[in-house]
Amino acid sequence: MQTQIFEHMESNVRTYSRSFPVVFTTAKNARLTDEDGREYIDFLAGAGTLNYGHNNPEIKKALIDYLSEDNIIHGLDFWTTAKRDYIEALEEIILKPRGLDYKVQFPGPTGTNAVEAAIRLARKVKGRHNIVTFTNGFHGVTMGALATTGNRKFREATGVPTIGASFLPYDGYLGDHTNTLDYFEKLLGDNSSGLDIPAGVIVETVQGEGGINVCHTDWLKRLERICRAHDILLIIDDIQAGCGRTGKFFSFEHADVVPDIVTNSKSLSGLGLPFSQVLMRRELDVWEPGQYNGTFRGFAMAFTTAAAALRTYWQDDSFEREVQRKGNLIAERFASIATWISEQGIDASERGRGMMRGIDVGTGEIADKITQRAFENGLVIETSGHDGEVVKCLCPLTISDEDLSQALEILETSTKEALTDIT
Ligand code: PLP
């Protein structure tokens, strides 16, 4: 396989190609093929961008039809038929049935653009600068979003201080017996606590990059109550956990909370095209025209595929039930793998929600050995967490039962092989 050109030309900043150093050519649903014709099952799926699988036929057909009719491909933020079709689908299929009355903003196309827009909006609405965020949170790497991201590696790469955010302990950060929101409430009620009253709180309901840390639904409900009581906006970053990943379209549906602002990206376009949105309670739309600008605000091809994804998968609850069923299969197998690892004297546990799941194996070194073995055995799977200690499953939600069971088999075998190498 010819890889020299990448090593010669591509910046050191590249990441995933280090874990999976082959040249991929084609992909279909949960399967990737490399240049040598070798197939892999994809448990990474664009880090949660391919919830509906690679080259999903219904979604791709909508794009091919759109392209073949000379429809608008780029139109700044013009009104287009593609945009109208998407917004109608969003309102009719997703928002109205859930009783949500949001307006939508299309910022630049990546997740971090949506987070930047969301926190700037919160600041503008409340006239305060501070944003509360949580340990192990990941919200993107542009300056504003990065200030709310915990990981030191990313923060250090800016070369200047990141400002405007205060970190609080996420649910479970101080162990099972401490409710970390007691601390938040205490800080808010104490004029001498040093916490600037925030404009907003940004939170993931399941921390994806942070290690599949799941907050309890009661914790999230209480966070919502605290925000309401103190006139603080609740921003849910659903960029990784949204679009069905946890078994509901929005991950906060499990807790029955209504965020003031929501960010979506990754799987929103349905086909892996860059696309993001910010949903905001109607009365929060205080932007002046053009005040948050950008050339690529709303991508017509992505409007088309995103509308197709909503129409194909979200008209009723059958897809949600499928995600929950497959999520249970993954959870059971992950739990049995974790038990086996613990029996070898290494503390391990399974956690997650829906099809966003991981096995915490304690150290990044062990997790890397497992994922390397898995890749040799035909499974693309990554790690997350502060030390990369969680082997993480983000496979397409559309994965077939056969591929899912084969992938779980590969993961179990690879874990056993990796641990035999170590012990
Ligand atoms: N927010 C969350 C929860 C994420 O998981 C990510 C990316 O992993 C981002 C924001 C940033 O998205 P992007 O990488 O598209 O900028």
Boltz pocket constraint, residues with backbone or C-beta under 6 A from the ligand:
constraints:
  - pocket:
      binder: B
      contacts: [[A, 47], [A, 109], [A, 110], [A, 111], [A, 112], [A, 113], [A, 115], [A, 138], [A, 139], [A, 140], [A, 141], [A, 204], [A, 208], [A, 209], [A, 237], [A, 238], [A, 239], [A, 240], [A, 241], [A, 265], [A, 266]]
      max_distance: 6.0
